[in-house]
């Protein structure tokens, strides 16, 4: 597992270095003394003023034969347990408590804003030697051709 994570780490580092040349996509910040963990996804932040929007960027990446998507996960405060106070285990789905102080849209504005800008690039475990360069070139191409 360590060797697999090391290959993924190297690939992510190379792609993120190449992203510095793309003003529309920014790597997710990792603090200097922190170690990146978890290589099941490769999120970057899409700046909405570039590339005609996130959906257009995703379509352009897919046209090049690479996977790209928005987050496959939901924000925790949107899950029924936290948004409605319902027990998701019991069959009757009754509220866990009477006076629910549940979370609403807008309670976490920064998280909601950045969530709309997340773009997940392909996570490659065994990329070809020039995979990072190919991804950089593809991300810099004009994408006006995508309707």
N, C-alpha and C positions, 0 to 999 in steps of 0.2 A: 504494500500500500504506500509506503514511503516513496518508493521509486516512481510510482504513478503520480502521486501528488507533486513530486519534484518536476516531472515532465510538464504537468499542467501549470505549475507555477512559472516555469521558464517561458512557456507559451503565452500566458497571461501578461507577464512582464514585457515580452517583446511586442505584443499587440498594443498594450497601454503606452509604450514608448512611441509607437507609430501614431497613436491617436493624438499625440501632441501637435501633429501637423493637420489635424482635422478640427476646425473650430466648432463643429456641431456636436461632437461627442466627447465627453469627458470621463475619464476613469473615476470610479467610486474611490473616494479618499481613504487611504490607509495611513493611520498615524505612524510617524517615523519609528517608534519603538515597538509597534504592534507587528504581529506576524499574521499574514492573511491565512484564513482558515476556511475550509469547505470549498471544494472545487466541483460542486454539482451544478453550478450556474456561473455565468460570466456577465454580470450586469454592468452597464455603462449608463451615463446620464446623457440623454438627448436634450439639446438646447432647442426649444420649440421655434425659435426664430430662424433656424436653419432647416434646410432640406424639406420644406413644405409640410412639416409635421411628422410626427412619429410614425403614423400608419404608412406614409409614403416612404420613409426610410426603411421600415420593415419590408415592404414590398420590393424595394430596390435590392436589398440584401438577398431576399429569397430568389429574385430573378437571376442572381449570380450563382445560385445553387447552394447557398449557405442558409442555415437556420437562423432565424431572428424572431423574437416575439416580445410581447409585453410580459409583465410578471405573471407566472402561473399561480401565484399565491395571492391571497387577499390580505389586506391590512387587518391586524387582529381586532381592532375596535369595530370593524364591520361584520365580524362573525356574529351569528345569532346569540351566542352565549353572552357576549359583551354588549351588543347593540340592543338586544331585547330581554336579556336576563333569563333566557330559557335553558333548561337542562336538556342537553342533546342526547343523553343516555337513556332516560326513562321513556317509556312508550307514550305516556300522556303529555309529554312536553310542557309540563306546567312551569310557571316561573319559579326560579330558585328562591326568590325572596319577594315580599310584598311590595315594598316601595322601591322599585328599581331606579337607581341613579345610573342609568345606562349611558353609554357613549353615543354621541350623535355625529353626523357629518359636520365637519368644521371644528370639532374638538381638538384635532391634531392637524392644523393647517399645513405645517411644514412637511409632515409625513405624506399628507394627501397630495400636496403639490409635487414633491419629488417622485412619488409613486407613479404619477401620470407621465413622468419623463423617463422612466426606466426602460431600457432596451437591453434585451438579453442576447448577446452574441453567442456563436457556437463555442462550446467548451470542447476542445480537442485534447485527447489523451496522448495520441501519437501523431502529431501534425507532421506534414512533410516539411523539409528543412526551410522552405521559404513561405510557409503558411502566413506568418505575420505580415510579410511584405505584400502578399496577395490580398489579404484582408484590407490593408491600408490603401492599396491602389483602388480596390473596389469601393471603399467608403469615400474616396475622394472624387469619384466619377460624378458628373452631373446626373441628377436623377429626375430631371424634368420629363423624361420619357415615360415615367410611371404616372398613370392616370388615377 
